[in-house]
């Protein structure tokens, strides 16, 4: 679809109506590269009186627009976006993913072509430079120039297509973007080089044009890859939905339907081990639900008639019947997806310096190059070819490579250092945001602890009691039963054990019934004041035996918390687990501020509350319930043991059971910030010196390319200082 024509599709067919009476539509927008593109689209749509809300997600490229009026207005709104130079189609997650993959592959192919051609042309250029010193003849020099042209012309035509297309779309609607001066500079440098080759000139600049395209493609490809991680997080969340469900009709008949065909009020059957399809309320049955991905609770929750169940959780023990209360976008799982997308959109407003000057860069560079050309042409006897050469030099020397490398060079080196220490950085702006952190918020289960219960130390158990309990526990997959089994792995497996969901295990013997389970199941008095996870072993004629469980803290959790406090950081715990469990961990680690029983939205609300007070928050978590909070925090970190969704939502992932990478990450980030500031200073100093020289005609395109490369090397060299020394 061309940028200057209105969309051909009938978008009114994709309109939905919401409860507040507004019409709504989701579009997939192609061609957005930065926060400036997002603001341009949102500003244009919000200026229309009928539009109530317009929001673009840079990571997923989804435009969500809501308006007052007829469905037919959808075509006008889509046309308004197309008029800005962006292609739009109805939003389809599968199509978005496939198109994003295709664009990444195209960029990778273009990058390979540009790199291969640049390396070969550079070798030919070295030969020309060496020959100039050794007395190479003009005929040999011209031959090498023609070989360079044969390599460079098709390579530039192919590899620079992403920039040409973007520039053309902008110019077609009478706008500019960062790709316009890039395209003009590459085209002029290539054309001038071809002209000089045809007339037997001494200097050509094919190597400069190819190197420029190569470095810019690296940045564009890495940007697309980073956005792909954000898209994957939401996609994997939605993959937790059950695709089908068993509906029980009024007459008792059963039929299998797609989960998106369920409606509130329907009764759904969930077998043991089956994933809950939609939000509902239990009407019959008693079972245990693994809701750790939603609440963070490490132990299964017992549910019975009247209790709520949520989409994405797993029915562990026994069949259930539940009445549907929410479907599709109204489920808790869908709400988590929305929270993540809202947080990702807010994160996209962290723009680097290039984005902040994008609106002024293109006209300033073109204006300066044009002024150079006109100045030398009108106010001196300089031939127009030479004046154009000076203008091309200005375009090349003002290429913001050093400025563009100021951050990436430090990021690459910092990423390598952190990776060697077991931490993977996943976000392009993570280091910048980590350097500002003054508050660290931890999840409990799986983050401060290893995420699975273990038999508490200090309990004096008779080995025979432990072996008997472990032999019964072998018949269950309950987390406490598994922990008991790990405590006595040599115990034989008891035969004939019956499990009562939500209660415990029982074994009938000649001496009577043996039970292993909850306090109530084993008929133990409630006067005992001890709390925490527990199992009781009850036998005829014997005093019941209690097995208490606890979560094991990560081995260096105490030292890590102390180190964070020593650096002046505020530390908090936000957990979905029970209050007593969270209180024990907070007391053991010396954390004064903590909250228990937090749902995903409550975690996001607390982070928003902290940020409103001016705090910069690092969120460390591992569960699905942490994914929105990880996305909403200023910056986020997840252990490698976390589920894929949380790892994708986080800005960094650390390996191993130790928490020390949290401290290392913050230390490296603060050093990196100092180096980035120094690099910006070097880049601005380079432009302050080099640009006036180019305008005065003291720099040829070849020297401009060398100066541009030299400034980039200087920036990289400064960034390499990060590999030396420790915390400073």
C-alpha positions as CSV (number, residue, x, y, z in Angstrom):
1,X,0.0,0.0,0.0
2,X,1.4,3.4,-0.9
3,X,1.8,6.0,1.7
4,X,0.0,8.6,-0.2
5,X,-3.2,6.6,-0.9
6,X,-5.9,5.9,1.6
7,X,-6.2,2.3,2.9
8,X,-8.2,0.1,0.6
9,X,-9.6,-2.2,3.3
10,X,-13.0,-1.6,4.8
11,X,-12.0,-1.0,8.4
12,X,-15.6,-0.6,9.6
13,X,-15.8,-4.4,9.6
14,X,-13.2,-4.6,12.4
15,X,-15.0,-2.1,14.7
16,X,-16.2,-3.3,18.1
17,X,-18.5,-1.4,20.5
18,X,-17.5,-1.1,24.2
19,X,-19.7,-0.8,27.3
20,X,-19.3,3.0,27.4
21,X,-20.8,3.4,24.0
22,X,-17.5,4.2,22.2
23,X,-16.5,2.5,19.0
24,X,-13.0,0.9,19.1
25,X,-10.5,-0.5,16.6
26,X,-7.0,-1.9,16.7
27,X,-4.7,-1.3,13.7
28,X,-1.2,-2.6,12.9
29,X,1.0,0.4,11.9
30,X,4.1,-0.2,9.8
31,X,7.0,2.2,9.5
32,X,7.2,3.5,13.1
33,X,10.8,3.6,14.3
34,X,10.9,5.9,17.4
35,X,8.9,7.8,19.9
36,X,8.6,10.7,17.4
37,X,6.6,8.5,15.1
38,X,4.3,7.5,18.0
39,X,3.7,11.1,19.0
40,X,3.0,12.1,15.4
41,X,0.3,9.5,15.0
42,X,-1.3,10.1,18.5
43,X,-1.2,13.9,18.0
44,X,-2.9,13.7,14.6
45,X,-5.7,11.4,15.8
46,X,-6.3,13.2,19.1
47,X,-6.8,16.5,17.2
48,X,-9.9,15.0,15.6
49,X,-13.0,16.0,17.7
50,X,-14.6,12.5,17.5
51,X,-11.5,10.7,18.9
52,X,-11.7,9.9,22.6
53,X,-8.4,8.0,22.9
54,X,-5.5,7.1,20.6
55,X,-2.6,5.0,21.8
56,X,0.3,3.5,19.9
57,X,2.4,0.7,21.3
58,X,5.9,1.1,19.8
59,X,6.9,-2.5,20.6
60,X,3.8,-4.3,19.2
61,X,3.1,-1.5,16.6
62,X,-0.6,-1.7,17.6
63,X,-2.7,1.4,17.4
64,X,-5.8,1.3,19.7
65,X,-8.2,4.1,18.9
66,X,-11.7,4.8,20.4
67,X,-14.1,7.4,19.0
68,X,-17.7,8.6,19.2
69,X,-19.6,8.1,16.0
70,X,-20.5,5.6,13.3
71,X,-18.5,2.6,12.4
72,X,-17.8,4.2,9.0
73,X,-15.5,6.7,10.7
74,X,-12.9,3.8,11.0
75,X,-12.0,4.3,7.4
76,X,-11.4,8.0,7.9
77,X,-9.2,7.4,10.9
78,X,-7.1,4.8,9.1
79,X,-6.8,7.2,6.2
80,X,-5.5,9.9,8.5
81,X,-2.7,7.6,9.7
82,X,-1.9,6.6,6.2
83,X,-1.7,10.3,5.2
84,X,1.2,10.6,7.7
85,X,3.2,8.1,5.7
86,X,2.5,4.9,7.7
87,X,0.9,1.8,6.3
88,X,-2.0,0.4,8.3
89,X,-3.9,-2.9,8.3
90,X,-6.3,-4.4,10.8
91,X,-4.4,-5.7,13.8
92,X,-3.7,-9.4,13.8
93,X,-1.1,-10.8,16.3
94,X,0.0,-13.6,14.0
95,X,0.3,-11.2,11.0
96,X,2.2,-8.7,13.2
97,X,4.6,-11.5,14.3
98,X,5.2,-12.8,10.8
99,X,5.7,-9.3,9.3
100,X,8.1,-8.4,12.1
101,X,10.1,-11.6,11.4
102,X,10.2,-10.8,7.7
103,X,11.5,-7.3,8.4
104,X,14.2,-8.6,10.7
105,X,15.3,-11.1,8.0
106,X,15.4,-8.3,5.4
107,X,17.5,-6.2,7.7
108,X,19.9,-9.1,8.4
109,X,20.3,-9.8,4.7
110,X,20.9,-6.1,4.0
111,X,23.4,-6.0,6.9
112,X,25.3,-9.0,5.5
113,X,25.5,-7.4,2.0
114,X,26.6,-4.0,3.3
115,X,29.3,-5.6,5.5
116,X,30.7,-7.8,2.8
117,X,30.8,-5.0,0.2
118,X,32.2,-2.5,2.7
119,X,35.1,-4.9,3.6
120,X,36.0,-5.5,-0.1
121,X,35.7,-1.9,-1.1
122,X,37.8,-0.9,1.8
123,X,40.6,-3.3,0.7
124,X,40.5,-1.7,-2.8
125,X,40.6,1.8,-1.2
126,X,43.7,0.8,0.9
127,X,45.3,-0.3,-2.4
128,X,44.6,3.1,-3.9
129,X,45.9,5.0,-0.9
130,X,49.1,2.8,-0.8
131,X,49.5,3.3,-4.6
132,X,49.3,7.1,-4.2
133,X,52.4,6.9,-2.0
134,X,54.3,4.4,-4.2
135,X,53.5,6.2,-7.5
136,X,50.6,4.2,-8.9
137,X,49.6,5.3,-12.4
138,X,46.2,6.9,-13.2
139,X,45.1,3.9,-15.3
140,X,45.6,1.4,-12.4
141,X,43.9,3.8,-10.0
142,X,40.9,4.2,-12.3
143,X,40.6,0.5,-12.7
144,X,40.5,0.0,-9.0
145,X,37.8,2.7,-8.8
146,X,35.7,0.9,-11.3
147,X,36.0,-2.3,-9.4
148,X,34.9,-0.4,-6.3
149,X,31.9,0.9,-8.2
150,X,30.9,-2.5,-9.5
151,X,30.8,-3.8,-5.9
152,X,29.4,-0.7,-4.2
153,X,26.5,0.3,-6.6
154,X,24.4,-2.9,-6.4
155,X,25.3,-3.3,-2.7
156,X,24.1,0.2,-1.8
157,X,21.0,-0.1,-3.9
158,X,20.1,-3.3,-2.1
159,X,21.3,-2.6,1.5
160,X,20.0,1.0,1.8
161,X,16.4,0.1,0.8
162,X,15.1,0.3,4.4
163,X,16.3,3.9,4.6
164,X,15.1,4.8,1.1
165,X,11.6,3.5,1.7
166,X,11.3,5.3,5.0
167,X,12.6,8.5,3.6
168,X,10.3,8.3,0.6
169,X,7.2,7.7,2.7
170,X,8.0,10.8,4.7
171,X,8.7,12.9,1.7
172,X,5.6,11.7,-0.1
173,X,3.5,13.3,2.6
174,X,5.8,16.4,2.8
175,X,7.5,15.5,6.0
176,X,11.1,14.6,7.0
177,X,12.6,12.0,9.4
178,X,16.0,10.8,10.4
179,X,16.2,8.6,7.3
180,X,15.9,11.6,4.9
181,X,19.4,13.0,5.5
182,X,20.9,9.5,5.7
183,X,19.4,8.7,2.2
184,X,20.5,12.0,0.7
185,X,24.0,11.7,2.1
186,X,24.4,8.1,0.8
187,X,22.9,8.9,-2.6
188,X,25.0,12.0,-3.1
189,X,28.2,10.3,-1.9
190,X,27.6,7.4,-4.3
191,X,26.6,9.7,-7.2
192,X,29.7,11.9,-6.7
193,X,31.9,8.8,-6.5
194,X,30.5,7.5,-9.7
195,X,31.0,10.9,-11.4
196,X,34.6,11.1,-10.2
197,X,35.2,7.5,-11.4
198,X,33.8,8.3,-14.9
199,X,35.9,11.4,-15.3
200,X,39.1,9.8,-13.8
201,X,39.1,11.8,-10.5
202,X,41.6,11.0,-7.8
203,X,39.2,10.4,-5.0
204,X,36.0,8.3,-4.7
205,X,33.9,7.7,-1.6
206,X,32.2,4.3,-2.1
207,X,33.8,3.0,1.1
208,X,32.4,5.9,3.1
209,X,28.8,5.3,1.8
210,X,29.0,1.6,2.4
211,X,30.4,2.0,5.9
212,X,27.7,4.5,6.8
213,X,24.9,2.1,5.6
214,X,26.6,-0.8,7.4
215,X,26.7,0.9,10.8
216,X,23.2,2.3,10.5
217,X,21.8,-1.1,9.6
218,X,23.4,-2.6,12.8
219,X,21.5,-0.1,14.9
220,X,18.2,-0.6,13.0
221,X,18.5,-4.4,13.3
222,X,19.2,-4.3,17.1
223,X,16.3,-2.0,17.6
224,X,13.9,-4.4,15.8
225,X,15.2,-7.3,17.9
226,X,14.6,-5.4,21.1
227,X,11.0,-4.7,20.2
228,X,10.5,-8.3,19.2
229,X,11.2,-9.3,22.8
230,X,8.4,-7.1,24.0
231,X,6.0,-8.6,21.5
232,X,7.0,-12.1,22.6
233,X,6.1,-11.3,26.2
234,X,2.5,-10.5,25.4
235,X,2.2,-13.4,22.9
236,X,3.4,-15.9,25.5
237,X,1.0,-14.6,28.0
238,X,-1.9,-15.1,25.6
239,X,-0.6,-18.6,24.9
240,X,-1.5,-19.6,28.5
241,X,-5.2,-19.5,27.5
242,X,-6.9,-22.8,27.0
243,X,-7.9,-23.2,23.4
244,X,-10.9,-25.4,24.1
245,X,-13.3,-26.1,27.0
246,X,-16.0,-28.6,27.8
247,X,-19.4,-27.0,28.3
248,X,-22.2,-28.7,30.3
249,X,-25.6,-28.0,28.8
250,X,-28.8,-27.7,30.8
251,X,-29.8,-31.2,29.9
252,X,-26.4,-32.5,31.2
253,X,-24.9,-33.1,27.8
254,X,-21.3,-32.2,27.2
255,X,-19.7,-30.5,24.2
256,X,-16.3,-29.1,23.4
257,X,-16.2,-25.5,22.2
258,X,-13.5,-23.0,21.5
259,X,-12.6,-20.9,24.5
260,X,-13.5,-17.7,22.6
261,X,-17.0,-19.1,22.1
262,X,-17.7,-19.2,25.9
263,X,-20.2,-16.8,27.3
264,X,-20.9,-15.6,30.9
265,X,-23.3,-18.0,32.6
266,X,-22.2,-21.2,30.8
267,X,-21.1,-24.1,33.0
268,X,-17.7,-25.5,32.2
269,X,-16.2,-28.8,33.2
270,X,-12.5,-28.8,34.1
271,X,-10.8,-32.2,34.5
272,X,-7.8,-32.7,36.9
273,X,-4.6,-31.4,35.2
274,X,-6.6,-29.2,32.8
275,X,-6.0,-25.5,32.4
276,X,-8.9,-23.2,33.4
277,X,-10.2,-21.6,30.2
278,X,-11.9,-18.4,31.4
279,X,-12.6,-16.7,34.7
280,X,-15.4,-18.3,36.6
281,X,-16.9,-19.4,40.0
282,X,-16.9,-23.0,41.2
283,X,-20.5,-24.5,41.3
284,X,-19.6,-28.1,42.0
285,X,-16.5,-30.0,43.2
286,X,-13.5,-29.5,45.4
287,X,-9.9,-29.4,44.1
288,X,-6.6,-27.5,44.3
289,X,-5.6,-24.8,41.8
290,X,-2.1,-23.9,40.9
291,X,-2.4,-20.2,40.8
292,X,1.2,-19.4,41.3
293,X,1.5,-17.6,37.9
294,X,-1.3,-15.3,38.9
295,X,-0.8,-14.7,42.7
296,X,2.7,-15.7,43.3
297,X,1.5,-18.1,46.1
298,X,3.9,-21.0,46.2
299,X,1.3,-23.5,47.4
300,X,-1.8,-24.7,45.5
301,X,-5.0,-23.0,46.7
302,X,-8.0,-25.2,47.7
303,X,-11.2,-24.2,45.9
304,X,-14.8,-25.4,46.5
305,X,-18.3,-24.2,45.5
306,X,-18.5,-20.4,45.5
307,X,-14.7,-19.8,45.0
308,X,-13.3,-17.9,42.0
309,X,-11.0,-19.5,39.4
310,X,-9.1,-17.6,36.8
311,X,-8.1,-18.2,33.2
312,X,-4.5,-19.6,32.8
313,X,-4.5,-21.4,36.2
314,X,-4.3,-25.2,36.4
315,X,-6.8,-27.5,38.1
316,X,-4.5,-30.0,39.9
317,X,-6.4,-32.5,41.9
318,X,-10.0,-33.3,41.0
319,X,-12.8,-32.4,38.5
320,X,-14.6,-29.1,38.8
321,X,-17.6,-27.4,37.4
322,X,-17.5,-23.7,37.2
323,X,-19.8,-21.0,35.9
324,X,-18.3,-18.5,33.5
325,X,-18.1,-15.0,34.9
326,X,-15.7,-13.3,32.4
327,X,-14.4,-14.1,28.9
328,X,-12.0,-12.7,26.4
329,X,-10.7,-9.2,27.3
330,X,-12.5,-9.2,30.6
331,X,-10.5,-12.0,32.2
332,X,-7.7,-11.5,34.7
333,X,-5.2,-12.9,32.2
334,X,-6.2,-10.4,29.6
335,X,-6.0,-7.6,32.2
336,X,-2.4,-8.7,32.8
337,X,-1.7,-8.4,29.1
338,X,-3.2,-4.9,29.0
339,X,-1.1,-3.9,32.0
340,X,2.0,-5.1,30.3
341,X,1.2,-3.2,27.0
342,X,0.4,0.0,28.9
343,X,3.7,-0.3,30.8
344,X,5.6,-1.1,27.5
345,X,4.1,2.0,25.9
346,X,5.2,4.2,28.8
347,X,8.6,2.7,28.6
348,X,8.8,3.6,24.9
349,X,8.8,7.2,26.0
350,X,12.4,6.7,27.3
351,X,13.9,8.1,24.1
352,X,17.6,8.6,23.5
353,X,19.3,11.8,22.4
354,X,18.8,11.0,18.7
355,X,15.1,10.8,19.1
356,X,15.0,14.1,21.0
357,X,16.7,16.0,18.2
358,X,15.1,14.1,15.3
359,X,12.7,16.9,14.6
360,X,15.6,19.4,14.1
361,X,18.3,17.2,12.8
362,X,17.2,16.7,9.2
363,X,16.3,20.3,8.3
364,X,19.5,21.5,10.1
365,X,21.8,19.2,8.2
366,X,20.2,19.8,4.9
367,X,20.1,23.5,5.5
368,X,23.8,23.6,6.4
369,X,24.8,21.5,3.4
370,X,22.7,23.7,1.1
371,X,24.2,26.9,2.6
372,X,27.7,25.4,2.0
373,X,26.9,24.7,-1.6
374,X,25.3,28.1,-2.3
375,X,28.0,30.0,-0.3
376,X,30.8,28.5,-2.3
377,X,28.9,28.8,-5.6
378,X,27.6,32.4,-5.3
379,X,30.4,34.1,-3.3
380,X,33.5,32.6,-4.8
381,X,34.8,31.4,-8.1
382,X,34.6,27.8,-7.0
383,X,33.1,25.4,-9.7
384,X,29.8,23.9,-8.8
385,X,31.3,20.4,-8.8
386,X,33.7,21.4,-6.1
387,X,31.0,23.2,-4.1
388,X,28.8,20.1,-4.3
389,X,31.8,18.1,-3.0
390,X,32.0,20.4,0.0
391,X,28.3,20.0,0.6
392,X,28.6,16.2,0.5
393,X,31.5,16.5,3.0
394,X,29.2,18.4,5.3
395,X,26.5,15.7,5.0
396,X,29.0,12.9,5.7
397,X,30.9,14.7,8.5
398,X,27.7,15.6,10.3
399,X,26.5,12.0,10.3
400,X,25.7,11.3,14.0
401,X,27.8,8.1,14.2
402,X,29.8,9.1,17.2
403,X,26.7,10.5,18.8
404,X,24.8,7.3,17.9
405,X,27.7,5.1,19.3
406,X,28.0,7.1,22.5
407,X,25.4,4.8,24.1
408,X,25.6,1.5,22.1
409,X,29.4,1.3,22.5
410,X,29.1,1.4,26.3
411,X,26.1,-0.9,26.2
412,X,27.9,-3.6,24.2
413,X,30.9,-3.6,26.5
414,X,28.8,-3.5,29.6
415,X,26.6,-6.3,28.2
416,X,29.7,-8.4,27.6
417,X,31.0,-7.8,31.1
418,X,27.7,-8.6,32.7
419,X,27.2,-11.7,30.5
420,X,30.5,-13.1,31.7
421,X,29.1,-12.7,35.3
422,X,25.9,-14.4,34.4
423,X,23.6,-11.5,33.6
424,X,22.0,-10.9,30.3
425,X,20.8,-7.3,29.3
426,X,17.8,-7.3,27.0
427,X,16.8,-3.7,26.7
428,X,18.6,-1.0,24.8
429,X,17.9,1.6,27.5
430,X,18.3,-0.6,30.6
431,X,21.7,0.7,31.7
432,X,20.5,4.3,31.4
433,X,17.6,3.6,33.7
434,X,19.5,1.3,36.1
435,X,21.9,4.2,36.8
436,X,19.1,6.2,38.2
437,X,17.7,3.5,40.5
438,X,17.2,4.6,44.1
439,X,14.6,1.9,45.1
440,X,14.7,-1.9,44.7
441,X,11.4,-3.9,45.0
442,X,11.6,-7.6,45.3
443,X,9.1,-10.3,44.8
444,X,9.4,-13.1,47.4
445,X,8.7,-16.5,46.0
446,X,11.3,-17.6,43.5
447,X,13.2,-14.3,43.8
448,X,14.3,-13.9,47.4
449,X,13.7,-17.6,47.9
450,X,14.4,-20.5,45.6
451,X,10.7,-21.0,45.0
452,X,10.0,-24.4,46.5
453,X,9.2,-25.4,50.1
454,X,11.6,-27.6,52.1
455,X,11.3,-29.3,55.4
456,X,12.1,-26.7,58.1
457,X,15.3,-27.2,60.0
458,X,15.4,-27.6,63.8
459,X,12.6,-30.2,63.9
460,X,13.3,-33.3,66.0
461,X,11.6,-36.0,63.9
462,X,11.8,-39.7,64.6
463,X,13.4,-41.3,61.5
464,X,10.6,-43.9,61.4
465,X,7.9,-41.1,61.4
466,X,9.7,-39.3,58.6
467,X,10.0,-42.4,56.5
468,X,6.3,-43.3,57.0
469,X,5.2,-39.8,56.1
470,X,7.5,-39.8,53.0
471,X,6.2,-43.2,51.8
472,X,2.6,-41.8,51.9
473,X,3.8,-38.5,50.3
474,X,5.2,-40.4,47.3
475,X,1.6,-40.9,46.1
476,X,1.0,-37.1,45.6
477,X,2.3,-34.3,43.4
478,X,1.4,-31.6,46.0
479,X,4.5,-29.3,46.6
480,X,4.6,-30.1,50.3
481,X,4.4,-33.8,49.6
482,X,7.3,-33.5,47.1
483,X,9.3,-31.6,49.7
484,X,8.7,-34.4,52.3
485,X,9.7,-36.9,49.7
486,X,13.0,-35.0,49.1
487,X,13.7,-35.1,52.8
488,X,13.6,-38.9,52.8
489,X,14.2,-40.2,49.3
490,X,15.1,-43.7,50.5
491,X,11.6,-44.3,51.9
492,X,9.6,-47.0,50.1
493,X,6.5,-46.0,48.2
494,X,3.3,-47.0,50.0
495,X,0.7,-48.9,48.1
496,X,-3.1,-48.2,48.3
497,X,-2.8,-44.6,49.3
498,X,-6.0,-42.5,48.6
499,X,-5.8,-38.7,48.1
500,X,-8.6,-36.3,49.0
501,X,-8.1,-33.1,47.1
502,X,-7.4,-30.1,49.3
503,X,-7.2,-32.3,52.4
504,X,-4.5,-35.0,52.4
505,X,-3.6,-38.6,51.9
506,X,-4.9,-41.7,53.7
507,X,-3.9,-45.3,54.0
508,X,-6.0,-48.1,55.5
509,X,-4.0,-50.6,57.5
510,X,-4.9,-53.5,59.8
511,X,-4.1,-51.2,62.8
512,X,-6.4,-48.4,61.5
513,X,-6.3,-45.5,59.1
514,X,-3.1,-43.5,58.7
515,X,-3.5,-39.9,57.5
516,X,-1.1,-37.3,56.2
517,X,-2.5,-33.9,55.4
518,X,-3.9,-30.7,56.8
519,X,-4.6,-30.0,60.5
520,X,-8.4,-30.3,60.0
521,X,-8.0,-33.5,57.9
522,X,-5.9,-35.1,60.7
523,X,-8.2,-33.7,63.4
524,X,-5.6,-31.8,65.2
525,X,-6.7,-29.1,67.6
526,X,-6.5,-25.5,66.3
527,X,-4.9,-24.2,69.5
528,X,-1.4,-24.7,68.3
529,X,-0.2,-21.2,67.4
530,X,2.4,-22.2,64.9
531,X,1.8,-20.9,61.4
532,X,3.3,-21.6,58.0
533,X,3.0,-24.5,55.6
534,X,2.6,-27.8,57.5
535,X,1.6,-31.4,57.1
536,X,0.4,-33.7,60.0
537,X,0.9,-37.4,60.3
538,X,-1.9,-39.0,62.3
539,X,-2.0,-42.7,63.3
540,X,-4.4,-44.7,65.6
541,X,-3.3,-44.4,69.2
542,X,-0.3,-42.1,68.5
543,X,0.2,-38.4,69.0
544,X,0.0,-36.6,65.7
545,X,3.3,-35.5,64.3
546,X,3.8,-32.1,62.7
547,X,6.1,-31.5,59.7
548,X,6.7,-27.8,59.2
549,X,8.0,-26.4,55.9
550,X,9.7,-23.2,55.0
551,X,11.1,-21.6,51.9
552,X,14.9,-21.5,51.5
553,X,16.3,-18.0,51.0
554,X,18.8,-17.6,48.2
555,X,22.2,-18.2,49.7
556,X,23.4,-14.6,49.6
557,X,20.0,-12.8,50.0
558,X,21.0,-11.3,53.4
559,X,24.3,-10.0,52.1
560,X,22.7,-8.6,48.9
561,X,20.0,-6.7,50.8
562,X,22.7,-5.3,53.1
563,X,24.9,-4.2,50.1
564,X,21.9,-2.4,48.5
565,X,21.2,-0.6,51.7
566,X,24.9,0.3,52.0
567,X,24.6,2.0,48.6
568,X,21.8,4.2,49.9
569,X,19.0,2.3,48.1
570,X,15.5,1.8,49.6
571,X,14.4,-1.9,49.6
572,X,10.8,-3.2,49.6
573,X,9.1,-6.6,49.2
574,X,5.8,-7.0,47.1
575,X,4.5,-10.5,47.2
576,X,1.3,-12.3,46.3
577,X,2.0,-14.9,49.0
578,X,0.4,-15.1,52.5
579,X,1.1,-12.5,55.1
580,X,2.9,-14.8,57.6
581,X,5.3,-16.2,54.9
582,X,6.2,-12.7,53.6
583,X,6.6,-11.4,57.2
584,X,9.1,-14.2,58.0
585,X,11.2,-13.4,54.9
586,X,11.1,-9.7,55.5
587,X,12.2,-10.1,59.1
588,X,15.0,-12.5,58.2
589,X,16.4,-10.0,55.6
590,X,15.9,-6.9,57.6
591,X,13.4,-5.3,55.1
592,X,11.0,-3.0,57.0
593,X,8.7,-2.2,54.1
594,X,6.7,-5.1,52.6
595,X,3.3,-6.0,51.4
596,X,1.6,-9.5,51.1
597,X,-1.3,-10.8,49.1
598,X,-0.7,-8.4,46.1
599,X,-2.5,-9.1,42.8
600,X,-0.7,-7.9,39.6
601,X,-2.6,-4.6,39.4
602,X,-1.8,-3.9,43.1
603,X,1.9,-4.4,42.4
604,X,1.7,-2.0,39.5
605,X,-0.3,0.5,41.6
606,X,2.5,0.5,44.3
607,X,5.2,1.0,41.7
608,X,3.2,3.9,40.2
609,X,2.8,5.3,43.8
610,X,6.6,5.2,44.3
611,X,7.3,6.8,40.9
612,X,4.9,9.6,41.7
613,X,7.1,10.5,44.7
614,X,10.1,10.7,42.3
615,X,11.5,7.3,43.0
616,X,13.3,5.3,40.3
617,X,12.4,1.7,40.9
618,X,14.1,-1.6,40.0
619,X,11.6,-4.5,40.2
620,X,13.1,-8.0,40.7
621,X,10.6,-10.8,40.1
622,X,10.0,-14.1,38.5
623,X,6.2,-15.1,38.2
624,X,3.5,-14.3,35.8
625,X,2.0,-12.1,38.5
626,X,5.2,-10.1,38.3
627,X,5.2,-9.6,34.5
628,X,3.1,-6.4,34.5
629,X,5.1,-5.0,37.4
630,X,8.3,-5.9,35.6
631,X,7.1,-4.0,32.6
632,X,5.7,-1.1,34.7
633,X,8.8,-0.4,36.8
634,X,11.5,2.0,35.7
635,X,13.7,-1.0,35.1
636,X,13.3,-4.7,35.8
637,X,15.3,-7.8,36.5
638,X,14.3,-11.5,36.5
639,X,16.2,-14.7,37.5
640,X,16.8,-17.3,34.8
641,X,14.5,-19.7,36.7
642,X,11.6,-17.4,36.0
643,X,8.9,-18.4,33.4
644,X,9.5,-17.2,29.8
645,X,6.9,-14.4,30.1
646,X,8.6,-12.7,33.0
647,X,12.0,-13.1,31.4
648,X,10.7,-11.4,28.3
649,X,9.0,-8.6,30.3
650,X,12.3,-7.9,32.2
651,X,15.1,-5.7,31.0
652,X,17.7,-8.1,32.3
653,X,18.0,-11.8,33.4
654,X,20.5,-13.3,35.8
655,X,21.6,-16.9,36.2
656,X,22.3,-19.0,39.3
657,X,20.9,-19.0,42.8
658,X,22.9,-16.0,44.0
659,X,21.4,-12.5,44.2
660,X,24.7,-10.8,43.9
661,X,24.1,-10.0,40.2
662,X,21.5,-7.3,41.4
663,X,24.3,-5.4,43.0
664,X,26.8,-6.0,40.2
665,X,24.2,-4.8,37.6
666,X,23.6,-1.5,39.5
667,X,27.4,-0.9,39.9
668,X,28.1,-1.5,36.2
669,X,25.2,0.7,35.2
670,X,26.5,3.7,37.3
671,X,30.0,3.4,35.8
672,X,28.4,3.1,32.3
673,X,26.4,6.3,32.8
674,X,29.6,8.2,33.5
675,X,31.2,6.9,30.4
676,X,28.2,7.7,28.3
677,X,28.3,11.3,29.4
678,X,31.9,11.5,28.5
679,X,31.2,10.0,25.1
680,X,28.5,12.6,24.5
681,X,31.0,15.3,25.3
682,X,33.5,13.8,22.9
683,X,30.9,13.5,20.1
684,X,29.8,17.1,20.6
685,X,33.4,18.3,20.6
686,X,34.0,16.5,17.4
687,X,31.1,18.2,15.7
688,X,32.1,21.6,17.0
689,X,35.5,21.2,15.4
690,X,34.8,19.2,12.3
691,X,31.6,20.8,11.0
692,X,33.1,24.3,10.6
693,X,36.1,22.8,8.8
694,X,33.8,21.0,6.4
695,X,31.8,24.2,5.7
696,X,35.0,26.1,5.0
697,X,36.0,23.6,2.4
698,X,39.0,22.3,4.3
699,X,37.6,18.7,4.4
700,X,37.1,16.4,1.4
701,X,34.5,13.6,1.6
702,X,37.3,11.1,2.1
703,X,38.7,13.1,5.1
704,X,35.1,13.6,6.3
705,X,34.6,9.8,6.3
706,X,37.9,9.3,8.1
707,X,37.1,11.9,10.6
708,X,33.7,10.4,11.2
709,X,35.3,7.0,11.6
710,X,37.9,8.5,13.9
711,X,35.3,10.0,16.2
712,X,33.6,6.7,16.4
713,X,36.8,4.9,17.3
714,X,37.5,7.6,20.0
715,X,34.1,6.9,21.5
716,X,34.6,3.2,21.4
717,X,38.0,3.5,23.0
718,X,36.6,5.5,25.9
719,X,33.8,2.9,26.3
720,X,36.5,0.1,26.6
721,X,37.5,1.6,29.9
722,X,34.5,-0.2,31.4
723,X,36.3,-3.5,31.0
724,X,38.9,-2.4,33.6
725,X,38.5,-2.0,37.3
726,X,35.7,-2.8,39.6
727,X,33.2,-0.7,41.5
728,X,33.9,3.0,41.4
